[in-house]
Amino acid sequence: MGQPNIWGYQRDSFGRLFFRVVLNTNDADKMPVRSYYYEKLTRTLVENGVTLPVYDSRRPG
């Protein structure tokens, strides 16, 4: 439903930096669109030599 809304770089309460993009979809399309976006994003970053951080949900920060 329209183009992505790119909010740019932001910080969370732990001081971590992240890039925020908002995608508007129908409720039924939410998860497929999210999965497609993340797959394309991570593939493009890796193909361009960006090392992705690994997040361990068991450890804070």
PDB file of N, CA, C, O and CB in Angstrom:
ATOM      1  N   MET A   1       0.843  -1.175   0.000  1.00  0.00           N
ATOM      2  CA  MET A   1       0.000   0.000   0.000  1.00  0.00           C
ATOM      3  C   MET A   1       0.891   1.241   0.000  1.00  0.00           C
ATOM      4  O   MET A   1       1.101   1.855   1.046  1.00  0.00           O
ATOM      5  CB  MET A   1      -0.961  -0.003   1.220  1.00  0.00           C
ATOM      6  N   GLY A   2       1.394   1.597  -1.129  1.00  0.00           N
ATOM      7  CA  GLY A   2       2.236   2.774  -1.219  1.00  0.00           C
ATOM      8  C   GLY A   2       3.706   2.467  -1.029  1.00  0.00           C
ATOM      9  O   GLY A   2       4.104   1.315  -0.860  1.00  0.00           O
ATOM     10  N   GLN A   3       4.485   3.498  -1.060  1.00  0.00           N
ATOM     11  CA  GLN A   3       5.932   3.377  -0.912  1.00  0.00           C
ATOM     12  C   GLN A   3       6.311   3.274   0.569  1.00  0.00           C
ATOM     13  O   GLN A   3       5.575   3.749   1.433  1.00  0.00           O
ATOM     14  CB  GLN A   3       6.645   4.580  -1.567  1.00  0.00           C
ATOM     15  N   PRO A   4       7.467   2.650   0.862  1.00  0.00           N
ATOM     16  CA  PRO A   4       7.939   2.598   2.248  1.00  0.00           C
ATOM     17  C   PRO A   4       8.210   4.010   2.774  1.00  0.00           C
ATOM     18  O   PRO A   4       8.624   4.897   2.028  1.00  0.00           O
ATOM     19  CB  PRO A   4       9.216   1.732   2.354  1.00  0.00           C
ATOM     20  N   ASN A   5       7.973   4.190   4.042  1.00  0.00           N
ATOM     21  CA  ASN A   5       8.265   5.452   4.710  1.00  0.00           C
ATOM     22  C   ASN A   5       9.577   5.261   5.463  1.00  0.00           C
ATOM     23  O   ASN A   5       9.624   4.519   6.444  1.00  0.00           O
ATOM     24  CB  ASN A   5       7.093   5.889   5.679  1.00  0.00           C
ATOM     25  N   ILE A   6      10.637   5.920   5.017  1.00  0.00           N
ATOM     26  CA  ILE A   6      11.958   5.746   5.610  1.00  0.00           C
ATOM     27  C   ILE A   6      12.170   6.819   6.669  1.00  0.00           C
ATOM     28  O   ILE A   6      12.253   8.007   6.358  1.00  0.00           O
ATOM     29  CB  ILE A   6      13.072   5.809   4.526  1.00  0.00           C
ATOM     30  N   TRP A   7      12.258   6.384   7.934  1.00  0.00           N
ATOM     31  CA  TRP A   7      12.421   7.306   9.045  1.00  0.00           C
ATOM     32  C   TRP A   7      13.890   7.547   9.358  1.00  0.00           C
ATOM     33  O   TRP A   7      14.215   8.468  10.107  1.00  0.00           O
ATOM     34  CB  TRP A   7      11.708   6.778  10.273  1.00  0.00           C
ATOM     35  N   GLY A   8      14.777   6.740   8.803  1.00  0.00           N
ATOM     36  CA  GLY A   8      16.213   6.933   8.989  1.00  0.00           C
ATOM     37  C   GLY A   8      16.748   6.313  10.269  1.00  0.00           C
ATOM     38  O   GLY A   8      16.111   5.455  10.880  1.00  0.00           O
ATOM     39  N   TYR A   9      17.939   6.771  10.660  1.00  0.00           N
ATOM     40  CA  TYR A   9      18.613   6.212  11.827  1.00  0.00           C
ATOM     41  C   TYR A   9      17.977   6.707  13.113  1.00  0.00           C
ATOM     42  O   TYR A   9      17.609   7.875  13.238  1.00  0.00           O
ATOM     43  CB  TYR A   9      20.095   6.563  11.807  1.00  0.00           C
ATOM     44  N   GLN A  10      17.856   5.788  14.070  1.00  0.00           N
ATOM     45  CA  GLN A  10      17.331   6.113  15.393  1.00  0.00           C
ATOM     46  C   GLN A  10      18.096   5.297  16.423  1.00  0.00           C
ATOM     47  O   GLN A  10      18.821   4.368  16.066  1.00  0.00           O
ATOM     48  CB  GLN A  10      15.795   5.835  15.484  1.00  0.00           C
ATOM     49  N   ARG A  11      17.940   5.637  17.699  1.00  0.00           N
ATOM     50  CA  ARG A  11      18.554   4.877  18.790  1.00  0.00           C
ATOM     51  C   ARG A  11      17.462   4.350  19.705  1.00  0.00           C
ATOM     52  O   ARG A  11      16.440   5.002  19.922  1.00  0.00           O
ATOM     53  CB  ARG A  11      19.564   5.753  19.587  1.00  0.00           C
ATOM     54  N   ASP A  12      17.699   3.141  20.244  1.00  0.00           N
ATOM     55  CA  ASP A  12      16.752   2.605  21.214  1.00  0.00           C
ATOM     56  C   ASP A  12      17.200   2.987  22.624  1.00  0.00           C
ATOM     57  O   ASP A  12      18.185   3.708  22.786  1.00  0.00           O
ATOM     58  CB  ASP A  12      16.628   1.062  21.074  1.00  0.00           C
ATOM     59  N   SER A  13      16.492   2.513  23.635  1.00  0.00           N
ATOM     60  CA  SER A  13      16.789   2.902  25.013  1.00  0.00           C
ATOM     61  C   SER A  13      18.124   2.359  25.518  1.00  0.00           C
ATOM     62  O   SER A  13      18.621   2.807  26.551  1.00  0.00           O
ATOM     63  CB  SER A  13      15.686   2.434  25.919  1.00  0.00           C
ATOM     64  N   PHE A  14      18.712   1.390  24.796  1.00  0.00           N
ATOM     65  CA  PHE A  14      20.019   0.844  25.159  1.00  0.00           C
ATOM     66  C   PHE A  14      21.156   1.541  24.406  1.00  0.00           C
ATOM     67  O   PHE A  14      22.323   1.188  24.580  1.00  0.00           O
ATOM     68  CB  PHE A  14      20.053  -0.658  24.880  1.00  0.00           C
ATOM     69  N   GLY A  15      20.818   2.530  23.568  1.00  0.00           N
ATOM     70  CA  GLY A  15      21.828   3.261  22.813  1.00  0.00           C
ATOM     71  C   GLY A  15      22.205   2.604  21.496  1.00  0.00           C
ATOM     72  O   GLY A  15      23.096   3.084  20.796  1.00  0.00           O
ATOM     73  N   ARG A  16      21.528   1.499  21.151  1.00  0.00           N
ATOM     74  CA  ARG A  16      21.827   0.821  19.889  1.00  0.00           C
ATOM     75  C   ARG A  16      21.249   1.620  18.728  1.00  0.00           C
ATOM     76  O   ARG A  16      20.155   2.177  18.822  1.00  0.00           O
ATOM     77  CB  ARG A  16      21.262  -0.623  19.889  1.00  0.00           C
ATOM     78  N   LEU A  17      21.991   1.667  17.649  1.00  0.00           N
ATOM     79  CA  LEU A  17      21.584   2.402  16.456  1.00  0.00           C
ATOM     80  C   LEU A  17      20.845   1.461  15.512  1.00  0.00           C
ATOM     81  O   LEU A  17      21.279   0.329  15.301  1.00  0.00           O
ATOM     82  CB  LEU A  17      22.811   3.039  15.749  1.00  0.00           C
ATOM     83  N   PHE A  18      19.740   1.915  14.947  1.00  0.00           N
ATOM     84  CA  PHE A  18      19.015   1.107  13.968  1.00  0.00           C
ATOM     85  C   PHE A  18      18.422   2.019  12.900  1.00  0.00           C
ATOM     86  O   PHE A  18      18.302   3.229  13.094  1.00  0.00           O
ATOM     87  CB  PHE A  18      17.901   0.267  14.653  1.00  0.00           C
ATOM     88  N   PHE A  19      18.059   1.430  11.789  1.00  0.00           N
ATOM     89  CA  PHE A  19      17.482   2.152  10.658  1.00  0.00           C
ATOM     90  C   PHE A  19      16.017   1.762  10.564  1.00  0.00           C
ATOM     91  O   PHE A  19      15.703   0.580  10.426  1.00  0.00           O
ATOM     92  CB  PHE A  19      18.244   1.838   9.319  1.00  0.00           C
ATOM     93  N   ARG A  20      15.123   2.727  10.637  1.00  0.00           N
ATOM     94  CA  ARG A  20      13.690   2.435  10.690  1.00  0.00           C
ATOM     95  C   ARG A  20      13.017   2.707   9.352  1.00  0.00           C
ATOM     96  O   ARG A  20      13.142   3.787   8.774  1.00  0.00           O
ATOM     97  CB  ARG A  20      13.022   3.261  11.784  1.00  0.00           C
ATOM     98  N   VAL A  21      12.296   1.688   8.877  1.00  0.00           N
ATOM     99  CA  VAL A  21      11.508   1.779   7.652  1.00  0.00           C
ATOM    100  C   VAL A  21      10.107   1.281   7.988  1.00  0.00           C
ATOM    101  O   VAL A  21       9.953   0.210   8.575  1.00  0.00           O
ATOM    102  CB  VAL A  21      12.155   0.944   6.471  1.00  0.00           C
ATOM    103  N   VAL A  22       9.087   2.050   7.621  1.00  0.00           N
ATOM    104  CA  VAL A  22       7.703   1.675   7.892  1.00  0.00           C
ATOM    105  C   VAL A  22       7.039   1.285   6.579  1.00  0.00           C
ATOM    106  O   VAL A  22       7.052   2.042   5.609  1.00  0.00           O
ATOM    107  CB  VAL A  22       6.928   2.836   8.587  1.00  0.00           C
ATOM    108  N   LEU A  23       6.456   0.086   6.569  1.00  0.00           N
ATOM    109  CA  LEU A  23       5.747  -0.421   5.400  1.00  0.00           C
ATOM    110  C   LEU A  23       4.271  -0.571   5.761  1.00  0.00           C
ATOM    111  O   LEU A  23       3.941  -1.206   6.763  1.00  0.00           O
ATOM    112  CB  LEU A  23       6.351  -1.782   4.914  1.00  0.00           C
ATOM    113  N   ASN A  24       3.397  -0.002   4.968  1.00  0.00           N
ATOM    114  CA  ASN A  24       1.960  -0.126   5.203  1.00  0.00           C
ATOM    115  C   ASN A  24       1.395  -1.235   4.325  1.00  0.00           C
ATOM    116  O   ASN A  24       1.596  -1.252   3.111  1.00  0.00           O
ATOM    117  CB  ASN A  24       1.235   1.217   4.923  1.00  0.00           C
ATOM    118  N   THR A  25       0.680  -2.164   4.967  1.00  0.00           N
ATOM    119  CA  THR A  25       0.091  -3.295   4.247  1.00  0.00           C
ATOM    120  C   THR A  25      -1.315  -3.570   4.762  1.00  0.00           C
ATOM    121  O   THR A  25      -1.740  -3.023   5.780  1.00  0.00           O
ATOM    122  CB  THR A  25       0.972  -4.556   4.392  1.00  0.00           C
ATOM    123  N   ASN A  26      -2.022  -4.421   4.042  1.00  0.00           N
ATOM    124  CA  ASN A  26      -3.265  -4.975   4.557  1.00  0.00           C
ATOM    125  C   ASN A  26      -2.892  -5.957   5.663  1.00  0.00           C
ATOM    126  O   ASN A  26      -1.800  -6.525   5.639  1.00  0.00           O
ATOM    127  CB  ASN A  26      -4.110  -5.673   3.419  1.00  0.00           C
ATOM    128  N   ASP A  27      -3.782  -6.163   6.629  1.00  0.00           N
ATOM    129  CA  ASP A  27      -3.484  -7.079   7.731  1.00  0.00           C
ATOM    130  C   ASP A  27      -3.080  -8.468   7.241  1.00  0.00           C
ATOM    131  O   ASP A  27      -2.159  -9.075   7.789  1.00  0.00           O
ATOM    132  CB  ASP A  27      -4.686  -7.193   8.647  1.00  0.00           C
ATOM    133  N   ALA A  28      -3.756  -8.969   6.222  1.00  0.00           N
ATOM    134  CA  ALA A  28      -3.476 -10.310   5.717  1.00  0.00           C
ATOM    135  C   ALA A  28      -2.096 -10.412   5.059  1.00  0.00           C
ATOM    136  O   ALA A  28      -1.522 -11.498   4.986  1.00  0.00           O
ATOM    137  CB  ALA A  28      -4.547 -10.718   4.726  1.00  0.00           C
ATOM    138  N   ASP A  29      -1.570  -9.290   4.584  1.00  0.00           N
ATOM    139  CA  ASP A  29      -0.283  -9.296   3.883  1.00  0.00           C
ATOM    140  C   ASP A  29       0.900  -8.938   4.783  1.00  0.00           C
ATOM    141  O   ASP A  29       2.044  -8.953   4.328  1.00  0.00           O
ATOM    142  CB  ASP A  29      -0.335  -8.335   2.726  1.00  0.00           C
ATOM    143  N   LYS A  30       0.645  -8.623   6.026  1.00  0.00           N
ATOM    144  CA  LYS A  30       1.680  -8.103   6.916  1.00  0.00           C
ATOM    145  C   LYS A  30       2.905  -9.015   7.015  1.00  0.00           C
ATOM    146  O   LYS A  30       4.022  -8.561   6.764  1.00  0.00           O
ATOM    147  CB  LYS A  30       1.101  -7.890   8.290  1.00  0.00           C
ATOM    148  N   MET A  31       2.728 -10.260   7.365  1.00  0.00           N
ATOM    149  CA  MET A  31       3.868 -11.153   7.557  1.00  0.00           C
ATOM    150  C   MET A  31       4.568 -11.507   6.245  1.00  0.00           C
ATOM    151  O   MET A  31       5.799 -11.501   6.216  1.00  0.00           O
ATOM    152  CB  MET A  31       3.415 -12.420   8.246  1.00  0.00           C
ATOM    153  N   PRO A  32       3.853 -11.816   5.153  1.00  0.00           N
ATOM    154  CA  PRO A  32       4.567 -12.076   3.898  1.00  0.00           C
ATOM    155  C   PRO A  32       5.387 -10.876   3.412  1.00  0.00           C
ATOM    156  O   PRO A  32       6.496 -11.052   2.908  1.00  0.00           O
ATOM    157  CB  PRO A  32       3.578 -12.476   2.824  1.00  0.00           C
ATOM    158  N   VAL A  33       4.850  -9.656   3.558  1.00  0.00           N
ATOM    159  CA  VAL A  33       5.581  -8.459   3.136  1.00  0.00           C
ATOM    160  C   VAL A  33       6.799  -8.252   4.029  1.00  0.00           C
ATOM    161  O   VAL A  33       7.881  -7.924   3.543  1.00  0.00           O
ATOM    162  CB  VAL A  33       4.664  -7.210   3.175  1.00  0.00           C
ATOM    163  N   ARG A  34       6.626  -8.441   5.313  1.00  0.00           N
ATOM    164  CA  ARG A  34       7.743  -8.292   6.257  1.00  0.00           C
ATOM    165  C   ARG A  34       8.858  -9.288   5.941  1.00  0.00           C
ATOM    166  O   ARG A  34      10.032  -8.919   5.899  1.00  0.00           O
ATOM    167  CB  ARG A  34       7.254  -8.489   7.710  1.00  0.00           C
ATOM    168  N   SER A  35       8.490 -10.544   5.719  1.00  0.00           N
ATOM    169  CA  SER A  35       9.483 -11.571   5.393  1.00  0.00           C
ATOM    170  C   SER A  35      10.204 -11.252   4.097  1.00  0.00           C
ATOM    171  O   SER A  35      11.424 -11.392   4.014  1.00  0.00           O
ATOM    172  CB  SER A  35       8.820 -12.940   5.292  1.00  0.00           C
ATOM    173  N   TYR A  36       9.463 -10.825   3.084  1.00  0.00           N
ATOM    174  CA  TYR A  36      10.057 -10.471   1.795  1.00  0.00           C
ATOM    175  C   TYR A  36      11.031  -9.303   1.953  1.00  0.00           C
ATOM    176  O   TYR A  36      12.135  -9.335   1.408  1.00  0.00           O
ATOM    177  CB  TYR A  36       8.958 -10.114   0.775  1.00  0.00           C
ATOM    178  N   TYR A  37      10.624  -8.274   2.700  1.00  0.00           N
ATOM    179  CA  TYR A  37      11.467  -7.099   2.901  1.00  0.00           C
ATOM    180  C   TYR A  37      12.766  -7.488   3.602  1.00  0.00           C
ATOM    181  O   TYR A  37      13.846  -7.108   3.149  1.00  0.00           O
ATOM    182  CB  TYR A  37      10.718  -6.029   3.715  1.00  0.00           C
ATOM    183  N   TYR A  38      12.679  -8.237   4.698  1.00  0.00           N
ATOM    184  CA  TYR A  38      13.879  -8.619   5.440  1.00  0.00           C
ATOM    185  C   TYR A  38      14.805  -9.500   4.611  1.00  0.00           C
ATOM    186  O   TYR A  38      16.026  -9.360   4.678  1.00  0.00           O
ATOM    187  CB  TYR A  38      13.494  -9.340   6.718  1.00  0.00           C
ATOM    188  N   GLU A  39      14.225 -10.404   3.832  1.00  0.00           N
ATOM    189  CA  GLU A  39      15.048 -11.261   2.977  1.00  0.00           C
ATOM    190  C   GLU A  39      15.810 -10.422   1.950  1.00  0.00           C
ATOM    191  O   GLU A  39      17.016 -10.598   1.772  1.00  0.00           O
ATOM    192  CB  GLU A  39      14.173 -12.314   2.264  1.00  0.00           C
ATOM    193  N   LYS A  40      15.107  -9.514   1.275  1.00  0.00           N
ATOM    194  CA  LYS A  40      15.766  -8.659   0.277  1.00  0.00           C
ATOM    195  C   LYS A  40      16.812  -7.755   0.928  1.00  0.00           C
ATOM    196  O   LYS A  40      17.904  -7.583   0.387  1.00  0.00           O
ATOM    197  CB  LYS A  40      14.725  -7.803  -0.468  1.00  0.00           C
ATOM    198  N   LEU A  41      16.487  -7.181   2.078  1.00  0.00           N
ATOM    199  CA  LEU A  41      17.401  -6.288   2.767  1.00  0.00           C
ATOM    200  C   LEU A  41      18.674  -7.020   3.187  1.00  0.00           C
ATOM    201  O   LEU A  41      19.778  -6.566   2.887  1.00  0.00           O
ATOM    202  CB  LEU A  41      16.720  -5.674   3.984  1.00  0.00           C
ATOM    203  N   THR A  42      18.525  -8.143   3.875  1.00  0.00           N
ATOM    204  CA  THR A  42      19.716  -8.854   4.348  1.00  0.00           C
ATOM    205  C   THR A  42      20.543  -9.391   3.190  1.00  0.00           C
ATOM    206  O   THR A  42      21.772  -9.359   3.253  1.00  0.00           O
ATOM    207  CB  THR A  42      19.317 -10.000   5.272  1.00  0.00           C
ATOM    208  N   ARG A  43      19.909  -9.879   2.145  1.00  0.00           N
ATOM    209  CA  ARG A  43      20.652 -10.372   0.980  1.00  0.00           C
ATOM    210  C   ARG A  43      21.458  -9.236   0.339  1.00  0.00           C
ATOM    211  O   ARG A  43      22.627  -9.420   0.001  1.00  0.00           O
ATOM    212  CB  ARG A  43      19.683 -10.996  -0.058  1.00  0.00           C
ATOM    213  N   THR A  44      20.842  -8.075   0.173  1.00  0.00           N
ATOM    214  CA  THR A  44      21.526  -6.934  -0.431  1.00  0.00           C
ATOM    215  C   THR A  44      22.702  -6.469   0.426  1.00  0.00           C
ATOM    216  O   THR A  44      23.774  -6.172  -0.101  1.00  0.00           O
ATOM    217  CB  THR A  44      20.546  -5.781  -0.643  1.00  0.00           C
ATOM    218  N   LEU A  45      22.509  -6.405   1.732  1.00  0.00           N
ATOM    219  CA  LEU A  45      23.598  -5.997   2.620  1.00  0.00           C
ATOM    220  C   LEU A  45      24.769  -6.974   2.550  1.00  0.00           C
ATOM    221  O   LEU A  45      25.917  -6.550   2.417  1.00  0.00           O
ATOM    222  CB  LEU A  45      23.094  -5.888   4.060  1.00  0.00           C
ATOM    223  N   VAL A  46      24.496  -8.264   2.637  1.00  0.00           N
ATOM    224  CA  VAL A  46      25.552  -9.283   2.590  1.00  0.00           C
ATOM    225  C   VAL A  46      26.260  -9.260   1.239  1.00  0.00           C
ATOM    226  O   VAL A  46      27.487  -9.350   1.189  1.00  0.00           O
ATOM    227  CB  VAL A  46      24.966 -10.686   2.859  1.00  0.00           C
ATOM    228  N   GLU A  47      25.522  -9.144   0.159  1.00  0.00           N
ATOM    229  CA  GLU A  47      26.126  -9.094  -1.179  1.00  0.00           C
ATOM    230  C   GLU A  47      27.048  -7.883  -1.345  1.00  0.00           C
ATOM    231  O   GLU A  47      27.949  -7.892  -2.183  1.00  0.00           O
ATOM    232  CB  GLU A  47      25.031  -9.060  -2.250  1.00  0.00           C
ATOM    233  N   ASN A  48      26.818  -6.853  -0.546  1.00  0.00           N
ATOM    234  CA  ASN A  48      27.637  -5.642  -0.627  1.00  0.00           C
ATOM    235  C   ASN A  48      28.674  -5.564   0.496  1.00  0.00           C
ATOM    236  O   ASN A  48      29.209  -4.493   0.784  1.00  0.00           O
ATOM    237  CB  ASN A  48      26.746  -4.411  -0.587  1.00  0.00           C
ATOM    238  N   GLY A  49      28.946  -6.693   1.118  1.00  0.00           N
ATOM    239  CA  GLY A  49      30.028  -6.781   2.080  1.00  0.00           C
ATOM    240  C   GLY A  49      29.742  -6.273   3.477  1.00  0.00           C
ATOM    241  O   GLY A  49      30.672  -6.053   4.253  1.00  0.00           O
ATOM    242  N   VAL A  50      28.475  -6.080   3.818  1.00  0.00           N
ATOM    243  CA  VAL A  50      28.126  -5.611   5.159  1.00  0.00           C
ATOM    244  C   VAL A  50      28.011  -6.821   6.086  1.00  0.00           C
ATOM    245  O   VAL A  50      27.278  -7.767   5.796  1.00  0.00           O
ATOM    246  CB  VAL A  50      26.791  -4.789   5.141  1.00  0.00           C
ATOM    247  N   THR A  51      28.740  -6.783   7.202  1.00  0.00           N
ATOM    248  CA  THR A  51      28.653  -7.848   8.195  1.00  0.00           C
ATOM    249  C   THR A  51      27.482  -7.546   9.112  1.00  0.00           C
ATOM    250  O   THR A  51      27.422  -6.481   9.728  1.00  0.00           O
ATOM    251  CB  THR A  51      29.981  -7.984   9.005  1.00  0.00           C
ATOM    252  N   LEU A  52      26.557  -8.480   9.199  1.00  0.00           N
ATOM    253  CA  LEU A  52      25.368  -8.275  10.017  1.00  0.00           C
ATOM    254  C   LEU A  52      25.630  -8.708  11.453  1.00  0.00           C
ATOM    255  O   LEU A  52      26.248  -9.748  11.681  1.00  0.00           O
ATOM    256  CB  LEU A  52      24.172  -9.044   9.437  1.00  0.00           C
ATOM    257  N   PRO A  53      25.167  -7.921  12.426  1.00  0.00           N
ATOM    258  CA  PRO A  53      25.355  -8.319  13.823  1.00  0.00           C
ATOM    259  C   PRO A  53      24.458  -9.501  14.161  1.00  0.00           C
ATOM    260  O   PRO A  53      23.411  -9.703  13.545  1.00  0.00           O
ATOM    261  CB  PRO A  53      25.065  -7.139  14.770  1.00  0.00           C
ATOM    262  N   VAL A  54      24.880 -10.267  15.140  1.00  0.00           N
ATOM    263  CA  VAL A  54      24.080 -11.386  15.622  1.00  0.00           C
ATOM    264  C   VAL A  54      23.506 -10.965  16.965  1.00  0.00           C
ATOM    265  O   VAL A  54      24.239 -10.550  17.862  1.00  0.00           O
ATOM    266  CB  VAL A  54      24.929 -12.714  15.741  1.00  0.00           C
ATOM    267  N   TYR A  55      22.214 -11.073  17.093  1.00  0.00           N
ATOM    268  CA  TYR A  55      21.536 -10.658  18.314  1.00  0.00           C
ATOM    269  C   TYR A  55      21.188 -11.882  19.147  1.00  0.00           C
ATOM    270  O   TYR A  55      20.548 -12.808  18.648  1.00  0.00           O
ATOM    271  CB  TYR A  55      20.266  -9.841  17.990  1.00  0.00           C
ATOM    272  N   ASP A  56      21.600 -11.898  20.404  1.00  0.00           N
ATOM    273  CA  ASP A  56      21.278 -12.984  21.325  1.00  0.00           C
ATOM    274  C   ASP A  56      20.194 -12.477  22.265  1.00  0.00           C
ATOM    275  O   ASP A  56      20.458 -11.641  23.128  1.00  0.00           O
ATOM    276  CB  ASP A  56      22.548 -13.469  22.121  1.00  0.00           C
ATOM    277  N   SER A  57      18.982 -12.979  22.101  1.00  0.00           N
ATOM    278  CA  SER A  57      17.847 -12.493  22.890  1.00  0.00           C
ATOM    279  C   SER A  57      17.958 -12.862  24.366  1.00  0.00           C
ATOM    280  O   SER A  57      17.219 -12.327  25.192  1.00  0.00           O
ATOM    281  CB  SER A  57      16.554 -13.046  22.329  1.00  0.00           C
ATOM    282  N   ARG A  58      18.875 -13.770  24.709  1.00  0.00           N
ATOM    283  CA  ARG A  58      19.050 -14.165  26.097  1.00  0.00           C
ATOM    284  C   ARG A  58      19.918 -13.195  26.883  1.00  0.00           C
ATOM    285  O   ARG A  58      19.986 -13.269  28.110  1.00  0.00           O
ATOM    286  CB  ARG A  58      19.644 -15.536  26.161  1.00  0.00           C
ATOM    287  N   ARG A  59      20.588 -12.279  26.171  1.00  0.00           N
ATOM    288  CA  ARG A  59      21.482 -11.329  26.829  1.00  0.00           C
ATOM    289  C   ARG A  59      20.987  -9.909  26.604  1.00  0.00           C
ATOM    290  O   ARG A  59      20.640  -9.554  25.478  1.00  0.00           O
ATOM    291  CB  ARG A  59      22.926 -11.483  26.309  1.00  0.00           C
ATOM    292  N   PRO A  60      20.946  -9.094  27.643  1.00  0.00           N
ATOM    293  CA  PRO A  60      20.509  -7.698  27.456  1.00  0.00           C
ATOM    294  C   PRO A  60      21.533  -6.886  26.664  1.00  0.00           C
ATOM    295  O   PRO A  60      22.740  -7.115  26.751  1.00  0.00           O
ATOM    296  CB  PRO A  60      20.264  -7.031  28.817  1.00  0.00           C
ATOM    297  N   GLY A  61      21.010  -5.922  25.881  1.00  0.00           N
ATOM    298  CA  GLY A  61      21.857  -4.973  25.163  1.00  0.00           C
ATOM    299  C   GLY A  61      22.639  -5.610  24.104  1.00  0.00           C
ATOM    300  O   GLY A  61      23.402  -4.938  23.410  1.00  0.00           O
TER     301      GLY A  61
END
